[in-house]
């Protein structure tokens, strides 16, 4: 048997290699296009769908948001019609305090203090959903209510800052 015929390089076909590379590039571009299209529900890239998203109606939805918004809206409606989760005298302290668990969980994961854990993140988000819903109940009653917008702005800024720091740290580590 000829040595050239036995070597892996002899089996290589440059045209086929180029075709496969082009297919891989098209696949990557399509995944990126789909990610951008679905970003409004998932706001995670496809590489994170399995861990950070649930599939609802064929769409990937952020696991945290899937916990926050339904529970928050239920609490908001209940609060607006008089079934608040705690006495009104506890507001706004309860709203601010109950936003802390999800903020710590999200920010700690975003900046790399600990790994993402779906059960932990959802549990913390459900606690915060009660506070979010209570604040949203105030917003239903009076537009631009500080019991809603104060925590949204402050904690939203912290989440944004943690995301920016984490993203920058990951880019530096990759370099």
Secondary structure, 3 states (H helix, E strand, C coil): CCHHHHCHHHHCCHHHHHHHHHHHHHHHHHHHHHHHHHHHHHCCCHHHHHHHEEEECCEEEEHHHHHHHHHHHHHHHHHHCCCCCCCHHHCCHHHHHHHHHHHHHHHHHHCCCCCCCHHHHHHHHHHHHHHHHHHHHHHHHCCCCHHHHHHHHHHHHHHHHHHHHHHHHHHHHHC
